[in-house]
């Protein structure tokens, strides 16, 4: 369902990415392949050795991924966990929470923005209490977005009709058909014209950031190297296994008889490889995993927490190269696993994470530039707040 969201609250997602990412970014741990589990029929797991696997933590970041209290970007009370603050009663929030050069920011926009922040933090394992300070922080970000939106308009930075159409079309793709799309708009109380207005505002601020702020952010090779050396302890690659598997898919609605038939098929395939047939050849012929069967069942490198629990337990029980598991039942069906190589924990080489470090440091600079510009606009504008 489409939620009724104002243009500024739609833009708030951009502000979150630029100004609030310190809450959730750069945890210093490998990405979990949650959306592509190695035990699923979709195929190979994400390779933890990829640059995404060792995203470094930013300066001043706690190991949890949140900014250290008192550091730039910290969002709670200095020295106090955000979750320990008292909740601010919603009924005490006025209908209009701020005016920015005469442009109103309404309570509904603040509540939408606060909900977005809380959802992001909850997903990152950093729940936050909707305290007075929390609402003040969210309102400050909404004010910053509004100021930059106004500045973009003043400088003639606008979205073309083609850009607007592309964004609206992309949103339409979230719905199965035109009827469902229009029904969702009606339920949210949003017209197509309003949706286009939201898209136009969002694109304008994105172009403003890209053209006015991002070019000012530069990172030297030495800066990236210095960051790597200072945070080397967080550039660790955990133990990983290079695996192959033969997979027999079981439909979630399968009857007990169908499940038993699938298990018997898997046991028959196990007997074939135990009898000396080439594992890769059998996987290519018989596996139901389209992502790995053409590679002889090779699913690449898999780490802890990346696969179905039963799949993981069986995989890490394998000790020697070419050792095979018995038939393993996961949430998706039956597997036969073969260990190709075990990689011990290691430090990720600088060249492997250099691009990610540079990207992160540039993003930090853009965040600062974004806030500096918003502060400049606020200082020379008229901003009134009512909470």
N, C-alpha and C positions, 0 to 999 in steps of 0.2 A: 504494500500500500504506500502511496505517496503521502508524505507528511506535509502539512502546510508550513512552509519555511519561507521567511522573507529573503529578499536579495542579499541583505547584509549577513544573514545567518548562513546562506549558501556560501558566501565569500568567507565565512568564518572557518571553513575547512581549510582554505589556503592559509589563513592566519595560524591555524593549528600546526600545519606543516612547517611554517617558517618560524613561529615564535614559541610554540609549546612542545616541539619535538624533543626537547631536553628531558621531558617526562618519560618518554618511551623509547628514544633512540639509543643505539650503540650499547648493547648489553655486554659485549665482550664474550658472547657464547655462540656456538654454531647455531645456524638456523635449523629448526626442526622441520622435516618434510611432512608437515601435518596434512597438507592437501594432496600428497602423492605418496602415500605409505607404501613401503616396499612389499607389504603383505597384500596389497590390493591389486586387482587385475589391471590397473592403469599402467603398470610397468615399473621402471627403475626408480629408485629413491633419489632424492637430490644428493649430489655429491658434496659431502661436508668439506672437501678440499677446495671448493670453489671460492672465489673472493667473497661471496656472501656469507661464508661460514665463519669468518673471524672478524666481525665488525668490531672495531676497537671502541672502547669507552672514551667519552670526551673528558677533557680536563675538568676537574671538580665534580665528576660523576661518582656517585656511590656505586658499589658493586651491584646493587639491585637494579641499576639503570636509571634511578632518579637523581636529579642534581643534588649535590651535597648541600645541606641547609646553609644559607648564608652566601652561597656562590651565585654568580650571575646565572639567571635562568631558573633558580629555585622558586617554587611556586607556593609553598606553604608558609606557615609562620616560621621565622628564623629560629632554628634550634628546636622546632617542635613538629612532630609528624602531622601531616594534614589530617589524617584520619582521627586524631584526638581532639579536633576542634568541635565546639558545639554547633549543631545544625541551626541555620537561620530560618525562621518560620516564613514560609512562602507568602502568607497573607500580609506580611509586613512590607513586601516589595510593592512599590507603587506601579500604577499602570504605565507611566513613562519613567524610565530609569535614567535617562540622560538626553541632553540635546547637544549636538555637535554642529556648530555654526548654524543653529536653527533647525537642524534635521533631527527628528526624534528617534531615539532607540527605545523600543517598547519592552514591556515586561516579557511578552511572549518570545521576543527575540533573545532576551537574556536567558530565559528558561531553556530555549532550544540549544543555545550555545553551551550552557552548563551541562545539559544532557549529553551533548557530543563529547565534551571533555571527560565527563564521568565514564562514558562508554569506552573511550580510548584508554583511559587509565585502568579500568577494570580488565580490559583485554590484555593489558601489559602487566597485570598482577599488581597494580598500584591503586587500589580503591581510595577514593577521596570523599570526605564529608562535605556536604553543601553548606559550608559555613559562611559567615559574613565576609571573611577574607577571600574565600574561594569565589564568591559572587563578584567581589570587587575586582579580582584578577580577571575573571571572564569578561566583565564589563570593560575593563581597560583594553582588552584585546578587541572587543567589538568597536570601541572608540577608535583604536588604531586602524582597523579595517575601514571604517567609515571615513576617516581622515585621508587615507591613501586613495580610497575610491573617489573622493572629492577632488584630490590633487590630480589624479589621472584624467578626470574629466576636464579640469582646468587646463591641463597641458595638451588637450586634444587627443589623448590616447583612447581609442575606441575599438570596439570589435566590429569586424565586417559581417555582413549578412551571411556570407558563406561560413564563417567561423561559428556564428550563432546557430546556424542550421545544423552544422556538424555536431555541436554539443547537444542540441535538442534531439537529434537523431540517435545519438549514442544513448541518451536516457530512454528513448523509446524502445531500444533493443532489450531493455530489462523486462519488457512485457511480451506475452505470447502473441498478441494481436492488437490491432487498432482499437477495438472495442474495450479490451481490458485497460489499455492506456488511458482512454478518455474517461472510463469509469473511475480509475484511480485519481485522475485530476479532479473530477467532480467531488469525490469523497474528501479530498484534501482541501477543497475550496480554492483551487488554483486554476486559472484559465491558461490557455496556451500562450496568450499574449504575456501573461505574468511570468510564465516559465521562460519565455524568450528574454524577458527583461532580466531575470535572474542570470541567465546564461551570459547576456551582454555585460552585466556588471562583473561577473566572475572573470570573464576573459579579459576585460579591460585592466583589472588589477593584476592578473597574471602577466599581461604584456608590460605593465608598468614595472613590475619587479624584474622581469627579464631584460628590459631595455635600460632601466635607470639604476638598478641596484646590482644585479648579478654581474655585470661587466667590471664592477669595482672589486670583486672578490677574486683574489689570486693566491695560489699556494705554490711555494717553491719546492723543489725536490728536497732541499735541506730541511724545510719545515716538516714535510711528511716523514723524513728519516728521523728527525728529532722526536716527533710524536711516537713513532714506532719504538724507538729505544726507551723512551720514558714509560711506555705501556707494554713492554715486551711480555711481562707476566700475564697479561690478558690475551696475548696472541697464541693461545694454546689450542692445538687440534687434539681432540680426545681420541681414544681408541676407536678404530673403525675396522670393518670387515668387508673384504671384496667377495661378493657372493654370486652364485648362480642359483636359479630355482626352476623347477617344473611345477606349473600351477594348474589345478583342476578347479574351475569355477563352480560355485554352488549358488544358485539363486536364493535371495533372502526369503522367498516364499516357497521354497522347495519342500516337498513332502518328505517324511522320514525315509520312504522308499527311494526317492530321488537322491537324498543325501547319502544313503548307503551305497547306491550305485556309483556315485561320484567317488566315494572312498575306495570302493573296490577298484575303480579305474586307476586311482592314484597308487594303490598298492601294487597293481599290475605293472605300472610304469617304474615303480621302485625296484621290482624284481628284475626288470630289463636292465637297469643300470647296475644293479648289484651283480647281475650275471655277466657283465663285461661290456655291454653296449656303451657307446660314447654318450656321456651326459648331454653335451651340447647338441648332438644329433637328435636325441630323444626329445629334448626341450623344443627344438625347432619344429619337429614333427607333431608333437602332442600337447605342448603347453597352451593354456588358454590366456596367457598374458601377452597381449599384442605389443606391449612396450618392450619386451625382452626376448620373445621367442626367436625373432630374427637375428638375435645376437647370441644364440645358443643358451638363452636363459640368463644371460649376464645382466645383473641389476646394479652393477657398480659398487661404490663404497657406501656402507650403511653404518650409522652410529647409534648409540643408545638413544631411545626415545623417538626414533624416526619411523618405527614400524609397529604393526599390530603386536601386542604383548606376547602372544603365544609364538609368533614368528620370531620376535627378538630373543626370547628365551632359548628357542631351539638353535638359532644362529650362533649365539654367544656360547653355547655349550660345545660347539665344534672347536677343536683345538689344532688340528694339523691340516695342511693344504691337501685338498682333494677328498677330505673326510666328508661323508654324507650323513644327513639326518634320516630318521625314520619319517613316515608320513606325518605331517604336522597340520593340525586343523586350526585355521584362523577365522576371523569374522567373515572372510570372503570365500573360503573354500579350503582346499587341501594343497599342501606344498611338499616338495622334496627339495631340500637345500644342499648345496655343495659349497664348502669353503675353498676359495682360491688363494686368499692371502689375508693375513692379519696384520694391520698396521698399528704399531704402538703409539701412545701419545707423543706429540712432538710440537715444537714451536713453528708456527707458520712463517715461511720466508718472507722477507720484506717485499720483494717483487710481486709476490702473490697478492698482497693486500694493499700495495701502494695506491692503486686506483681508488679503492674504497676509502682509504685514509684521506686522499686528496678531495674526494667528493664530499666527505663528511666535514672536513675543515672549511671547504668553500661554503657549504650549507650553513655552518656556524657563522661565517662572516656575513652571509646574506641575512641571517636572522638579526644580527647586530645592526646592520645597515637599515633593515626594515624598521627596527625599533627606534633607531636614531632619527630616521626621517619622520616617523610618527610623532616622536617627542618634539621635533622642530615645528611640525604643523600644529601640534597641540599648543605649543607655547605662543604662537602668533595668531591662533584662532580663538574661538569662544566655545569652551566646553563646560557644560553644567551637568553635574551628576546629582542624583537624588537618593542614593542608597549609601 
